[in-house]
Amino acid sequence: MTITAAVDGSSLGNPGPAGWAWVVSADCWDAGGWPSGTNNLGELNAVLELLNATAQAGLADEDLHILADSQYAINVISKWSPGWKKRGWVKADKKPIKNLELIQEIDRAMQGRTVTFEWVKGHAGHPLNERADDAARSCAEAYRDGRDIPRGPGFVITDSTEQDTATSKTDVALASAESAARKFEPSTPTADADSAGREIPGNATDMEITEEALERQFLDAWLRADSQALKALEAPGCVRIWHNGSLTQGLEGRAPEHAESSNFQVNRLQGTSSHHDTAESYPDAWVITYVLTWTGGKLRESSTWVAGENGPRILMHQSSPISAR
């Protein structure tokens, strides 16, 4: 069986609120995006998400035919990157390769697979291309307007035998996220709870558990691409600094696969303040650091939390690459 899918990216402002999407059929597609990105980032990420989704659905042995209206994405993946890779991921003119980390991820995801590309003219009535364009643009518009991100079902279990639905062996969007999120299940605190169900730390040990549990909530939401949960953890003016040096507003963004974290280190700042006249109290601010290991390497993660009227929130999260020794 050959799986045929269209991919597309969208950016409102280029850079600006951005989205990506892949579409196999009306019942088999997915989409996502970022608060700020470029068209090229969206196009390449759509390809990577499609490769990962088919692999996680147990379809890596099937031929994959990708339709794209971006000659940039096709050329980068099928023409230019093989030469860059042979030179140690360096261009012939020695100039920096844009979106290098993403391109390397795509290269790894394509190893051992049969993947072909076909250019289709955008906005020319091609059914799959039009669906992908609509889905990617809808995500970009949702980020612009602060709405929930319209994610797709991915590959879902179905009794249909039609090939154009690319029947899969599992629900990719759910299974892959839950599999990764289980690595960050928070420890069960021994603290009591107030009438609103919030944990009340009773001593220093309980405080440490509570702070770690808050960070694990963030990791769980990030890995599940849970836009609503991430927004609920953002302090006003929250920013995120990514491993490639880019900066975005908010906590949302593409998460690594098969990630595992080291033990968290908590550094409390300033004093301790109580809020809302309850027994719940947190330091005014604290920083949690740890190492996140994933298939692409290691990152040093750092979250700066601040106490606010509605409870602790993340003011800044930063990812820094750790060079291999």
C-alpha positions as CSV (number, residue, x, y, z in Angstrom):
1,M,0.0,0.0,0.0
2,T,1.2,3.5,-0.8
3,I,0.0,6.2,1.6
4,T,-0.5,9.5,-0.2
5,A,-0.7,12.6,1.9
6,A,-0.5,16.4,1.4
7,V,1.5,18.6,3.7
8,D,1.4,22.4,4.0
9,G,2.5,25.2,6.3
10,S,1.1,28.7,6.9
11,S,2.4,31.9,8.5
12,L,0.5,35.1,9.1
13,G,3.2,37.7,8.6
14,N,6.1,35.3,7.9
15,P,7.2,35.3,10.6
16,G,4.0,35.4,12.6
17,P,1.4,33.0,14.0
18,A,2.1,29.8,12.1
19,G,0.6,26.4,11.5
20,W,1.4,23.1,9.8
21,A,-0.8,20.2,8.6
22,W,-0.8,16.9,6.9
23,V,-3.8,15.3,5.3
24,V,-4.4,11.7,4.1
25,S,-8.2,12.0,3.9
26,A,-11.1,13.9,5.5
27,D,-10.9,11.4,8.4
28,C,-7.2,11.1,8.7
29,W,-5.2,14.3,9.3
30,D,-3.4,16.4,11.9
31,A,-2.3,20.0,12.4
32,G,-0.6,22.2,14.9
33,G,1.6,25.3,15.0
34,W,3.3,28.0,17.1
35,P,2.7,31.5,18.3
36,S,5.4,32.6,15.9
37,G,7.1,30.9,12.9
38,T,7.7,31.0,9.2
39,N,6.1,29.4,6.2
40,N,9.2,27.2,5.6
41,L,9.2,26.1,9.2
42,G,5.5,25.1,8.8
43,E,6.2,23.2,5.6
44,L,9.1,21.2,7.0
45,N,7.4,20.5,10.2
46,A,4.4,19.1,8.4
47,V,6.6,16.6,6.7
48,L,8.3,15.6,10.0
49,E,4.9,15.2,11.7
50,L,3.6,13.0,8.9
51,L,6.7,10.8,9.0
52,N,6.4,10.4,12.8
53,A,2.7,9.8,12.7
54,T,2.9,7.0,10.1
55,A,5.9,5.4,11.9
56,Q,4.1,5.5,15.3
57,A,1.0,4.0,13.6
58,G,3.1,1.0,12.5
59,L,3.1,2.1,8.8
60,A,6.8,2.8,8.4
61,D,7.1,-0.2,6.0
62,E,4.5,1.3,3.7
63,D,5.6,3.5,0.8
64,L,4.8,7.2,1.5
65,H,4.1,9.7,-1.3
66,I,4.0,13.3,-0.1
67,L,2.3,16.1,-2.0
68,A,3.7,19.6,-1.3
69,D,3.2,23.0,-2.9
70,S,6.5,24.1,-1.4
71,Q,9.5,23.6,-3.7
72,Y,11.7,24.8,-0.9
73,A,10.6,21.8,1.3
74,I,11.0,19.3,-1.5
75,N,14.4,20.6,-2.6
76,V,15.7,20.8,1.0
77,I,14.7,17.2,1.8
78,S,15.3,15.4,-1.5
79,K,18.0,17.4,-3.2
80,W,20.1,19.7,-0.9
81,S,20.2,17.9,2.4
82,P,22.0,14.7,1.1
83,G,25.0,17.0,0.1
84,W,24.9,18.9,3.3
85,K,24.9,15.7,5.3
86,K,28.0,14.3,3.4
87,R,29.8,17.5,4.2
88,G,29.0,17.2,7.9
89,W,25.8,19.4,7.6
90,V,27.6,22.3,6.0
91,K,26.6,24.1,2.9
92,A,29.1,24.4,0.0
93,D,29.4,28.1,0.5
94,K,29.8,27.6,4.3
95,K,26.8,29.7,5.1
96,P,24.5,28.6,8.0
97,I,21.7,26.1,7.1
98,K,18.4,27.5,8.2
99,N,16.1,25.2,10.2
100,L,19.0,22.8,10.5
101,E,17.8,20.9,13.6
102,L,14.4,20.3,12.0
103,I,16.1,19.1,8.7
104,Q,18.3,16.7,10.6
105,E,15.2,15.3,12.4
106,I,13.5,14.7,9.0
107,D,16.6,13.0,7.7
108,R,16.6,10.6,10.7
109,A,12.9,9.9,10.3
110,M,13.3,9.0,6.7
111,Q,16.1,6.4,7.3
112,G,15.0,3.0,6.0
113,R,11.8,4.2,4.5
114,T,10.5,4.7,0.9
115,V,9.4,8.3,0.7
116,T,8.7,10.2,-2.6
117,F,7.7,13.8,-3.1
118,E,5.5,15.4,-5.7
119,W,5.1,19.1,-6.2
120,V,1.5,20.3,-6.7
121,K,0.4,23.9,-7.4
122,G,-1.1,25.6,-4.4
123,H,-4.6,27.1,-4.4
124,A,-5.3,25.3,-7.7
125,G,-8.2,23.1,-6.4
126,H,-6.2,19.9,-5.5
127,P,-8.4,18.3,-2.8
128,L,-5.7,17.1,-0.4
129,N,-3.6,20.2,-0.9
130,E,-6.6,22.5,-0.2
131,R,-7.5,20.6,2.9
132,A,-3.9,20.8,4.2
133,D,-3.8,24.5,3.4
134,D,-7.1,25.1,5.3
135,A,-5.9,23.1,8.3
136,A,-2.5,24.8,8.6
137,R,-4.0,28.3,8.1
138,S,-6.7,27.6,10.7
139,C,-4.0,26.7,13.3
140,A,-2.1,29.9,12.5
141,E,-5.3,32.0,12.9
142,A,-6.1,30.2,16.2
143,Y,-2.7,31.2,17.6
144,R,-3.3,34.8,16.3
145,D,-6.8,35.0,17.9
146,G,-6.0,33.1,21.1
147,R,-8.4,30.3,20.3
148,D,-8.0,26.5,20.9
149,I,-5.8,24.9,18.3
150,P,-7.9,22.7,15.8
151,R,-5.9,19.5,16.0
152,G,-6.9,16.5,13.8
153,P,-7.6,12.9,14.7
154,G,-4.4,11.5,13.3
155,F,-4.5,7.9,12.4
156,V,-7.4,6.2,14.1
157,I,-8.7,2.6,14.4
158,T,-11.4,2.0,12.0
159,D,-13.3,-1.0,10.4
160,S,-13.0,0.6,7.0
161,T,-10.8,-1.3,4.4
162,E,-10.5,1.6,2.0
163,Q,-6.9,2.4,1.3
164,D,-7.4,6.1,1.0
165,T,-8.1,6.3,4.7
166,A,-4.7,4.8,5.5
167,T,-6.2,2.6,8.2
168,S,-3.7,2.5,11.1
169,K,-3.0,0.1,14.0
170,T,-3.4,2.7,16.7
171,D,-4.5,6.2,17.5
172,V,-1.3,8.0,16.9
173,A,-2.1,11.4,18.3
174,L,-3.3,9.9,21.6
175,A,-1.0,6.9,22.0
176,S,2.3,8.7,21.2
177,A,1.5,11.6,23.6
178,E,0.3,9.3,26.4
179,S,3.4,7.1,26.0
180,A,5.7,10.1,26.4
181,A,3.7,11.8,29.1
182,R,3.8,8.7,31.3
183,K,7.5,9.4,31.7
184,F,6.6,12.5,33.6
185,E,3.9,11.3,36.0
186,P,4.2,13.4,39.1
187,S,4.8,11.8,42.5
188,T,1.8,11.8,44.7
189,P,2.1,14.5,47.3
190,T,1.5,13.7,50.9
191,A,0.0,17.1,51.6
192,D,-3.6,17.8,52.4
193,A,-5.9,19.9,50.1
194,D,-8.0,22.9,50.6
195,S,-11.7,23.3,49.7
196,A,-10.7,24.0,46.0
197,G,-8.7,20.8,45.8
198,R,-5.3,22.6,45.8
199,E,-2.5,20.9,47.7
200,I,-1.3,22.5,50.9
201,P,2.3,21.9,51.6
202,G,2.9,21.2,55.2
203,N,6.7,21.3,55.4
204,A,9.8,21.7,53.3
205,T,9.5,18.2,51.8
206,D,6.0,18.7,50.7
207,M,6.9,22.0,49.2
208,E,9.6,20.3,47.1
209,I,7.1,17.7,45.9
210,T,4.6,20.4,45.0
211,E,7.1,22.4,43.0
212,E,8.2,19.3,41.1
213,A,4.6,18.3,40.5
214,L,3.9,21.7,39.0
215,E,6.9,21.3,36.6
216,R,5.7,17.9,35.7
217,Q,2.3,19.3,34.9
218,F,4.0,21.6,32.4
219,L,6.0,18.8,30.8
220,D,2.9,16.6,30.6
221,A,0.9,19.4,28.9
222,W,3.8,20.2,26.5
223,L,4.2,16.6,25.4
224,R,0.4,16.2,24.9
225,A,0.3,19.5,22.9
226,D,-2.4,20.6,25.3
227,S,-2.8,24.2,24.4
228,Q,-5.4,25.0,27.1
229,A,-3.3,23.4,29.9
230,L,-0.2,25.2,28.8
231,K,-2.0,28.6,28.7
232,A,-3.2,28.0,32.2
233,L,0.4,27.7,33.4
234,E,1.6,30.9,31.8
235,A,2.3,34.0,33.8
236,P,1.6,37.4,32.2
237,G,4.4,38.1,29.7
238,C,5.5,34.4,29.6
239,V,8.3,33.7,27.1
240,R,10.1,30.6,25.9
241,I,13.6,30.5,24.6
242,W,14.2,27.4,22.4
243,H,17.4,25.4,22.0
244,N,18.1,27.1,18.6
245,G,18.0,30.6,20.2
246,S,14.6,31.6,19.0
247,L,12.1,33.3,21.3
248,T,8.3,32.9,21.4
249,Q,5.5,34.2,23.6
250,G,3.9,31.5,25.7
251,L,4.9,27.9,26.3
252,E,3.6,26.1,23.2
253,G,5.8,24.5,20.7
254,R,7.0,21.2,19.1
255,A,8.0,18.7,21.7
256,P,10.7,16.0,21.4
257,E,9.9,12.4,21.2
258,H,10.9,9.6,23.6
259,A,12.0,12.2,26.2
260,E,13.2,11.4,29.7
261,S,14.1,13.9,32.4
262,S,16.7,13.9,35.1
263,N,16.0,14.7,38.8
264,F,14.7,18.3,39.2
265,Q,16.8,20.8,41.1
266,V,14.8,23.6,42.8
267,N,16.4,26.9,43.6
268,R,14.0,29.1,45.6
269,L,14.4,32.9,45.2
270,Q,13.4,35.7,47.6
271,G,11.0,35.0,50.5
272,T,7.8,33.1,50.9
273,S,4.4,34.8,50.3
274,S,0.9,33.6,50.9
275,H,-1.9,34.4,48.5
276,H,-5.7,34.6,48.8
277,D,-5.5,34.3,52.5
278,T,-5.3,30.5,52.3
279,A,-2.8,28.1,53.8
280,E,-1.3,27.6,50.4
281,S,2.1,29.4,50.1
282,Y,4.9,29.3,47.7
283,P,8.2,31.1,47.3
284,D,7.9,34.4,45.5
285,A,9.9,32.8,42.7
286,W,11.9,29.7,42.0
287,V,13.8,28.1,39.2
288,I,13.7,24.4,38.3
289,T,16.5,22.9,36.2
290,Y,16.9,19.4,34.8
291,V,18.3,17.6,31.8
292,L,15.9,16.3,29.1
293,T,17.2,13.4,27.1
294,W,15.6,12.6,23.8
295,T,16.4,10.8,20.5
296,G,18.1,13.9,19.1
297,G,20.4,14.6,22.1
298,K,20.2,16.4,25.4
299,L,18.8,19.7,26.5
300,R,19.2,21.6,29.8
301,E,15.7,22.8,30.7
302,S,15.0,25.7,33.1
303,S,11.7,27.0,34.2
304,T,11.3,30.3,36.2
305,W,8.1,30.1,38.3
306,V,6.5,33.1,40.0
307,A,3.7,33.2,42.6
308,G,0.6,35.1,41.5
309,E,-2.9,35.8,42.5
310,N,-4.1,32.7,40.7
311,G,-1.3,30.5,41.9
312,P,2.2,29.7,40.6
313,R,2.8,30.3,36.9
314,I,5.8,30.0,34.5
315,L,7.4,33.4,33.6
316,M,10.1,31.9,31.4
317,H,11.2,28.5,30.1
318,Q,14.5,28.0,28.4
319,S,16.1,25.1,26.6
320,S,19.9,25.0,26.1
321,P,21.6,22.3,24.0
322,I,24.2,20.2,25.7
323,S,27.1,19.3,23.4
324,A,28.1,15.7,23.2
325,R,31.5,14.9,24.6
